[in-house]
């Protein structure tokens, strides 16, 4: 597609439920990133996928968070047993070739998750 | 990672140049200065980046001081659609730098009609 697509755009869930957030990166982009942004805060790195390499999961805040990237394209971020502090905007970004300085990350519109 | 400091907010008249400053006095030799912006309810948008030379693209110009301790993003003819939070970050370019794409609080630029 023309840009990074995320779905759903908004998600309200009850505390303790599991949620799945989807990201469709720009076609051909080998790198995919997940971040979250709490109200009025900057970006918090969560996880990074690059091609077939093992993902960098160092930003995941707890073992309730996991992510997959199937076929080197679509990615799903799963949050199990959601807590109220998980409420945030979850942003996905993709980039073409992170090994070069000229490559930038293009962001989706985000999924606004509200845990009630 | 080098820390950046930016003013919390700025106003600019429509059609005038918007000059957004950023201090990054602890920047390392291999770190680039990047600017992103985030319009309300949208994902961040890349604007421009540079190492030590001034840079210009279709969106903006980036002026980096000779000692690289500060920089200025210039929007030459601000429009109402440029109202956004502008983030200045420093990071090493290339592989493995995804974790460094962390934004602080940025500068809220409001373009006034």
Interface residues (C-beta under 8 A of the other chain):
Chain A: X4 X31 X33 X35 X40 X41 X42 X43 X44 X45 X48 X50 X56 X58 X59 X91 X93 X98 X99 X100 X101 X103 X104 X105 X106 X107 X108 X109 X110
Chain B: X32 X41 X42 X43 X44 X45 X46 X49 X87 X93 X94 X95 X96 X97 X98 X99 X101 X102 X103 X104 X105 X106
